[in-house]
Amino acid sequence: MARFAYHAIDVKGQERRGAVDAQDEPGAIAKLGQRQWHVLSVSADTATYVHDASSRTDGSRWLARRLSAKQLALFTRQFASLMLVAPLEESLRTIARQTEKEKARFILGNVHAGIVEGLPLAEAMRREEPSFPPVYRAMIAAGESSGSLPSIAMRLADMLERQATVRAKIVAALAYPVVLSLVAIAVVSGLMISVVPRVVEQFDNASRQLPLLTRTVIALSQAMANWWWAMLLALALGGAGFLRGLQQPGFRLRVDAAVLGLPFVGRLVRDVHAAGLARTLATMIEARLPLVDGLRLATRTASNTVQRNALGIITEKVRAGGALSTALREAGTFPPLMVYLAASGESAGQLALMLERAADYLEREFESFTATAMALLEPAIIVVMGVVVALIILAILLPILQLQNLTGL
């Protein structure tokens, strides 16, 4: 089945643009005619893909259109606001028309076309599955079935904006140290490849043996100058091999376990994941979704294999009638505060509220931790670079000082 982009006029005289699935162009025109629309144009969509995600190849998934996290959060906020004052179909049409990005406009237009065809919103969003993950669609479906779609959309928008804020803070925290590290590597490499060889030429005819530090720096300089391509190739092959290894479940599990075991990084990964899980579960519980369904969907979105496996076990324990807090405690991969607040929420009948507070606290802890860590990391990088440069300069000066001492004698 192919997809056809259309331009038509509906029974109210309003202009319509979107996409429709059909076997061929006459079939697309016939579908539009069933709505009593006057078709102006129909053309094959060059970005055709099959809606059923299970039928896609791995390659097609990479090529599938999708909204960015920022675009999805913005759409959800706009949609939640418009739903308070306008019908569903009109809200989607308005957002799709005012979207500047062509890709986003087409995705939202396709969802709008599904609504016009009579599909529930969650099913219409399934047409653009890469843009609307299962957790998102499940909450939309819950809002539709309960008649509280605007309020659910508001909660979704809040959750997505908080997640976007956390991601932005992670990027901002890492940006300066990464740039500083790259500059330091570039400076040291430039010294070793360009400056050191020119200076040490003066010592080629030295009658005395050069100091150990100088000989070491010269050897490293020659290796970098002669074999830089081999070093880059080895680095590229090593990176490619590592990325390929991450596709193997066993290797990925060992890497994720090692990451969680790191002194500071492990705590950071654990807290960020726990905060996201707590906020997602709180939002889904408020949407009247069963806790087991929320855990099952959250399991699919977990990026760390160790925590994903732990969530799978937690889901089965809760499905069997166990308490969430007990299952979290037995998993051993979640912060004690989250476990305590979950237990308090269960005993007081306020699980969603307590999970929301746990997410807020963990996010504040993350912000404080990253601020402190970056404040220490930045000067540490500068100090390390200064020490390396000082050693290079010292390696150059030592033979000169040695020669002066001999001359003085």
C-alpha positions as semicolon CSV with decimal commas, in nm:
position;residue;x (nm);y (nm);z (nm)
1;M;0,000;0,000;0,000
2;A;0,137;0,339;-0,104
3;R;0,087;0,687;0,036
4;F;-0,050;0,975;-0,171
5;A;-0,034;1,343;-0,084
6;Y;-0,358;1,524;-0,162
7;H;-0,495;1,875;-0,202
8;A;-0,874;1,894;-0,176
9;I;-1,175;2,106;-0,075
10;D;-1,409;1,961;0,189
11;V;-1,790;1,991;0,207
12;K;-1,757;2,314;0,406
13;G;-1,540;2,471;0,138
14;Q;-1,222;2,453;0,345
15;E;-0,889;2,366;0,189
16;R;-0,742;2,032;0,298
17;R;-0,390;1,898;0,257
18;G;-0,258;1,570;0,386
19;A;-0,185;1,212;0,291
20;V;-0,396;0,902;0,236
21;D;-0,302;0,536;0,194
22;A;-0,429;0,351;-0,112
23;Q;-0,327;0,085;-0,364
24;D;-0,300;0,340;-0,644
25;E;-0,391;0,696;-0,741
26;P;-0,753;0,615;-0,842
27;G;-0,794;0,439;-0,508
28;A;-0,672;0,751;-0,326
29;I;-0,917;0,968;-0,522
30;A;-1,197;0,722;-0,441
31;K;-1,117;0,739;-0,069
32;L;-1,130;1,117;-0,075
33;G;-1,452;1,103;-0,275
34;Q;-1,612;0,897;0,003
35;R;-1,570;1,202;0,225
36;Q;-1,747;1,408;-0,042
37;W;-1,434;1,615;-0,097
38;H;-1,350;1,783;-0,426
39;V;-1,001;1,661;-0,518
40;L;-0,771;1,924;-0,666
41;S;-0,458;1,712;-0,691
42;V;-0,322;1,374;-0,583
43;S;0,041;1,270;-0,617
44;A;0,254;0,984;-0,490
45;D;0,445;1,069;-0,175
46;T;0,814;1,007;-0,234
47;A;0,867;0,944;0,139
48;T;0,638;0,640;0,137
49;Y;0,679;0,388;0,414
50;V;0,467;0,114;0,567
51;H;0,272;0,215;0,878
52;D;0,308;-0,119;1,050
53;A;0,632;-0,087;1,247
54;S;0,676;-0,464;1,260
55;S;0,710;-0,477;0,881
56;R;0,991;-0,221;0,859
57;T;1,345;-0,325;0,804
58;D;1,616;-0,194;1,030
59;G;1,734;0,035;0,751
60;S;1,391;0,188;0,697
61;R;1,367;0,272;1,065
62;W;1,674;0,489;1,032
63;L;1,517;0,667;0,734
64;A;1,175;0,716;0,894
65;R;1,061;1,071;0,957
66;R;1,029;1,172;1,317
67;L;0,973;1,476;1,535
68;S;1,260;1,580;1,758
69;A;1,208;1,577;2,134
70;K;1,181;1,957;2,130
71;Q;0,925;1,953;1,847
72;L;0,718;1,686;2,024
73;A;0,713;1,887;2,347
74;L;0,615;2,204;2,159
75;F;0,340;2,023;1,967
76;T;0,201;1,871;2,286
77;R;0,190;2,208;2,462
78;Q;0,019;2,374;2,165
79;F;-0,223;2,084;2,129
80;A;-0,314;2,087;2,499
81;S;-0,380;2,461;2,490
82;L;-0,590;2,450;2,172
83;M;-0,794;2,155;2,294
84;L;-0,932;2,378;2,570
85;V;-1,099;2,607;2,315
86;A;-1,129;2,409;1,989
87;P;-1,230;2,063;1,866
88;L;-0,968;1,794;1,814
89;E;-0,970;1,807;1,434
90;E;-0,946;2,186;1,421
91;S;-0,666;2,191;1,679
92;L;-0,455;1,946;1,478
93;R;-0,523;2,128;1,151
94;T;-0,423;2,462;1,302
95;I;-0,097;2,329;1,445
96;A;-0,008;2,147;1,122
97;R;-0,065;2,460;0,913
98;Q;0,140;2,693;1,131
99;T;0,435;2,456;1,166
100;E;0,736;2,595;0,978
101;K;0,935;2,273;0,937
102;E;0,817;2,081;0,631
103;K;0,892;1,744;0,790
104;A;0,694;1,826;1,105
105;R;0,412;1,974;0,897
106;F;0,382;1,654;0,697
107;I;0,386;1,432;1,009
108;L;0,117;1,636;1,182
109;G;-0,080;1,658;0,858
110;N;-0,076;1,281;0,835
111;V;-0,207;1,251;1,192
112;H;-0,476;1,506;1,109
113;A;-0,570;1,302;0,802
114;G;-0,618;0,999;1,025
115;I;-0,857;1,194;1,247
116;V;-1,053;1,306;0,941
117;E;-1,076;0,941;0,835
118;G;-1,237;0,861;1,169
119;L;-0,945;0,705;1,356
120;P;-0,893;0,765;1,728
121;L;-0,606;1,006;1,794
122;A;-0,381;0,736;1,939
123;E;-0,431;0,522;1,628
124;A;-0,374;0,820;1,400
125;M;-0,046;0,888;1,581
126;R;0,055;0,528;1,524
127;R;0,088;0,622;1,156
128;E;0,392;0,824;1,259
129;E;0,517;0,582;1,522
130;P;0,879;0,708;1,532
131;S;0,750;1,050;1,639
132;F;0,499;0,929;1,899
133;P;0,644;0,658;2,127
134;P;0,427;0,390;2,293
135;V;0,414;0,571;2,629
136;Y;0,288;0,885;2,457
137;R;0,021;0,702;2,259
138;A;-0,092;0,504;2,562
139;M;-0,154;0,823;2,759
140;I;-0,337;0,981;2,465
141;A;-0,556;0,669;2,440
142;A;-0,628;0,688;2,813
143;G;-0,726;1,053;2,778
144;E;-0,957;0,973;2,487
145;S;-1,129;0,687;2,669
146;S;-1,177;0,887;2,989
147;G;-1,282;1,210;2,816
148;S;-0,996;1,400;2,979
149;L;-0,770;1,444;2,675
150;P;-0,690;1,815;2,738
151;S;-0,574;1,753;3,095
152;I;-0,376;1,444;2,993
153;A;-0,212;1,643;2,714
154;M;-0,119;1,911;2,967
155;R;0,046;1,649;3,190
156;L;0,225;1,505;2,888
157;A;0,350;1,850;2,791
158;D;0,479;1,911;3,145
159;M;0,658;1,575;3,145
160;L;0,816;1,625;2,802
161;E;0,930;1,977;2,888
162;R;1,090;1,856;3,211
163;Q;1,268;1,578;3,020
164;A;1,384;1,829;2,759
165;T;1,514;2,055;3,036
166;V;1,714;1,770;3,190
167;R;1,863;1,678;2,851
168;A;1,953;2,041;2,783
169;K;2,128;2,067;3,120
170;I;2,326;1,751;3,050
171;V;2,440;1,888;2,713
172;A;2,521;2,227;2,864
173;A;2,717;2,067;3,147
174;L;2,925;1,855;2,910
175;A;2,976;2,108;2,631
176;Y;3,250;2,321;2,788
177;P;3,460;2,032;2,929
178;V;3,440;1,848;2,596
179;V;3,546;2,157;2,399
180;L;3,821;2,229;2,651
181;S;3,947;1,871;2,626
182;L;3,953;1,886;2,246
183;V;4,145;2,213;2,255
184;A;4,393;2,065;2,503
185;I;4,446;1,759;2,283
186;A;4,491;1,982;1,976
187;V;4,747;2,204;2,154
188;V;4,951;1,912;2,285
189;S;4,937;1,733;1,949
190;G;5,050;2,050;1,771
191;L;5,344;2,086;2,007
192;M;5,447;1,723;1,970
193;I;5,415;1,709;1,590
194;S;5,532;2,056;1,485
195;V;5,735;2,223;1,760
196;V;5,926;1,943;1,932
197;P;6,084;1,794;1,613
198;R;6,223;2,134;1,509
199;V;6,373;2,200;1,850
200;V;6,529;1,857;1,907
201;E;6,713;1,883;1,573
202;Q;6,962;2,098;1,763
203;F;7,048;1,798;1,982
204;D;7,118;1,546;1,704
205;N;7,494;1,589;1,732
206;A;7,505;1,603;2,109
207;S;7,799;1,405;2,248
208;R;7,627;1,323;2,576
209;Q;7,316;1,115;2,622
210;L;7,000;1,324;2,644
211;P;6,794;1,318;2,966
212;L;6,533;1,042;2,998
213;L;6,242;1,289;2,983
214;T;6,378;1,440;2,661
215;R;6,430;1,097;2,501
216;T;6,075;0,998;2,596
217;V;5,923;1,314;2,451
218;I;6,127;1,275;2,130
219;A;6,012;0,914;2,091
220;L;5,649;1,012;2,140
221;S;5,688;1,304;1,901
222;Q;5,838;1,083;1,630
223;A;5,566;0,823;1,676
224;M;5,292;1,084;1,648
225;A;5,453;1,248;1,344
226;N;5,515;0,921;1,157
227;W;5,218;0,714;1,267
228;W;4,940;0,965;1,323
229;W;4,731;0,801;1,052
230;A;4,767;0,461;1,217
231;M;4,662;0,608;1,551
232;L;4,354;0,768;1,395
233;L;4,273;0,445;1,211
234;A;4,309;0,241;1,530
235;L;4,087;0,490;1,713
236;A;3,823;0,472;1,440
237;L;3,832;0,092;1,424
238;G;3,818;0,068;1,801
239;G;3,519;0,301;1,814
240;A;3,341;0,112;1,536
241;G;3,411;-0,219;1,707
242;F;3,281;-0,086;2,037
243;L;2,961;0,044;1,878
244;R;2,912;-0,287;1,701
245;G;2,971;-0,471;2,026
246;L;2,699;-0,266;2,193
247;Q;2,453;-0,433;1,957
248;Q;2,531;-0,768;2,121
249;P;2,315;-0,820;2,434
250;G;2,589;-0,979;2,642
251;F;2,848;-0,710;2,572
252;R;2,591;-0,432;2,615
253;L;2,489;-0,575;2,953
254;R;2,850;-0,581;3,075
255;V;2,912;-0,224;2,957
256;D;2,593;-0,093;3,119
257;A;2,677;-0,273;3,444
258;A;3,027;-0,122;3,436
259;V;2,881;0,227;3,380
260;L;2,651;0,189;3,682
261;G;2,951;0,074;3,886
262;L;3,158;0,386;3,817
263;P;3,200;0,607;4,128
264;F;3,032;0,927;4,003
265;V;2,899;0,852;3,655
266;G;2,707;0,550;3,784
267;R;2,519;0,760;4,036
268;L;2,443;1,021;3,772
269;V;2,302;0,763;3,527
270;R;2,100;0,594;3,802
271;D;1,946;0,917;3,930
272;V;1,860;1,051;3,582
273;H;1,694;0,723;3,486
274;A;1,510;0,699;3,818
275;A;1,383;1,057;3,787
276;G;1,254;0,990;3,436
277;L;1,087;0,666;3,547
278;A;0,923;0,829;3,850
279;R;0,787;1,119;3,645
280;T;0,660;0,889;3,369
281;L;0,485;0,658;3,617
282;A;0,335;0,953;3,805
283;T;0,197;1,100;3,483
284;M;0,056;0,766;3,369
285;I;-0,107;0,697;3,707
286;E;-0,269;1,042;3,696
287;A;-0,395;0,948;3,349
288;R;-0,571;0,649;3,511
289;L;-0,349;0,397;3,337
290;P;-0,281;0,072;3,528
291;L;0,053;0,069;3,706
292;V;0,152;-0,256;3,534
293;D;0,094;-0,100;3,191
294;G;0,298;0,203;3,292
295;L;0,587;-0,018;3,406
296;R;0,568;-0,227;3,090
297;L;0,585;0,079;2,866
298;A;0,860;0,239;3,077
299;T;1,064;-0,080;3,044
300;R;1,070;-0,041;2,666
301;T;1,210;0,313;2,691
302;A;1,491;0,236;2,940
303;S;1,830;0,285;2,775
304;N;2,043;0,102;3,033
305;T;2,018;-0,276;2,995
306;V;2,067;-0,346;3,366
307;Q;1,785;-0,112;3,462
308;R;1,567;-0,240;3,176
309;N;1,606;-0,597;3,305
310;A;1,532;-0,478;3,658
311;L;1,215;-0,303;3,538
312;G;1,105;-0,622;3,365
313;I;1,135;-0,812;3,693
314;I;0,958;-0,530;3,881
315;T;0,672;-0,539;3,630
316;E;0,621;-0,912;3,683
317;K;0,626;-0,873;4,062
318;V;0,369;-0,593;4,052
319;R;0,154;-0,793;3,808
320;A;0,163;-1,080;4,060
321;G;0,024;-0,850;4,328
322;G;0,341;-0,721;4,490
323;A;0,399;-0,364;4,605
324;L;0,593;-0,130;4,379
325;S;0,817;-0,010;4,663
326;T;0,908;-0,367;4,759
327;A;0,994;-0,455;4,400
328;L;1,205;-0,139;4,364
329;R;1,391;-0,217;4,686
330;E;1,464;-0,574;4,582
331;A;1,592;-0,460;4,241
332;G;1,875;-0,269;4,409
333;T;1,931;-0,031;4,117
334;F;1,711;0,259;4,226
335;P;1,785;0,539;4,477
336;P;1,668;0,469;4,835
337;L;1,475;0,798;4,838
338;M;1,261;0,686;4,545
339;V;1,190;0,356;4,720
340;Y;1,097;0,535;5,045
341;L;0,867;0,787;4,877
342;A;0,702;0,512;4,672
343;A;0,632;0,319;4,992
344;S;0,492;0,632;5,157
345;G;0,272;0,700;4,855
346;E;0,138;0,345;4,850
347;S;0,049;0,351;5,220
348;A;-0,120;0,693;5,190
349;G;-0,291;0,626;4,857
350;Q;-0,090;0,908;4,695
351;L;0,155;0,713;4,482
352;A;0,146;0,954;4,186
353;L;0,214;1,254;4,410
354;M;0,504;1,085;4,588
355;L;0,659;0,968;4,262
356;E;0,633;1,323;4,129
357;R;0,814;1,452;4,438
358;A;1,079;1,184;4,400
359;A;1,137;1,296;4,040
360;D;1,164;1,661;4,148
361;Y;1,414;1,576;4,423
362;L;1,628;1,352;4,200
363;E;1,639;1,617;3,928
364;R;1,750;1,879;4,182
365;E;2,016;1,638;4,306
366;F;2,129;1,582;3,949
367;E;2,157;1,957;3,886
368;S;2,353;2,010;4,207
369;F;2,580;1,713;4,139
370;T;2,658;1,813;3,780
371;A;2,722;2,174;3,880
372;T;2,973;2,061;4,143
373;A;3,133;1,802;3,916
374;M;3,176;2,047;3,628
375;A;3,317;2,310;3,863
376;L;3,588;2,059;3,958
377;L;3,637;1,905;3,614
378;E;3,708;2,225;3,423
379;P;4,009;2,337;3,632
380;A;4,128;1,975;3,644
381;I;4,146;1,966;3,264
382;I;4,336;2,295;3,261
383;V;4,580;2,167;3,524
384;V;4,642;1,842;3,334
385;M;4,702;2,034;3,011
386;G;4,937;2,271;3,194
387;V;5,134;1,980;3,341
388;V;5,170;1,812;3,000
389;V;5,283;2,136;2,834
390;A;5,524;2,201;3,121
391;L;5,676;1,853;3,078
392;I;5,724;1,916;2,706
393;I;5,893;2,250;2,775
394;L;6,107;2,091;3,047
395;A;6,212;1,814;2,808
396;I;6,334;2,082;2,567
397;L;6,508;2,291;2,832
398;L;6,691;2,008;3,010
399;P;6,945;1,944;2,727
400;I;7,003;2,318;2,692
401;L;7,075;2,351;3,063
402;Q;7,293;2,041;3,047
403;L;7,492;2,193;2,759
404;Q;7,535;2,522;2,945
405;N;7,670;2,336;3,248
406;L;7,922;2,154;3,030
407;T;8,027;2,481;2,865
408;G;8,070;2,643;3,202
409;L;8,297;2,363;3,310
